[in-house]
Amino acid sequence: MTKILVVDDEFLVAEMIACLLEDEGYEVAQASHGRQALAMIQEERPALVITDFMMPLMTGLELARALKATSGYRDLPIILMSGAQGAIARDHHDLFAAVFDKPFRNGHLLEQVRKLIDVVQ
């Protein structure tokens, strides 16, 4: 089963995305901030990371920079979700495979997930 890591400090948002992905047959792990996500990725690499921008301890931008600076994770696709910082993320197109502004349509997210997973596999 394809594993996706969802990183968001808002539990309900993370849980909604996890349920959406699980209904599509993906295995989902959740982290509440970037530092926790880094530790989880080092234990078991997911096929895809979906992260929020604003989080405590380590933002989604900092997480993406840390992953892209590590040779084993440079090709790991990252989708960023943001309530207000989407423009900042779009300025870093080298870090993110896609950027979604909250609120977003579930179908659009799933379509992008499928595209990225197909490339990885």
Secondary structure, DSSP 4 states (H G I P E B T S, - for coil): --EEEEE-S-HHHHHHHHHHHHHTT-EEEEESSHHHHHHHHHHS--SEEEEESS-SSS-HHHHHHHHHTSGGGTT--EEEEESS-HHHHHTTTTT-SEEEESS--HHHHHHHHHHHHHHH-
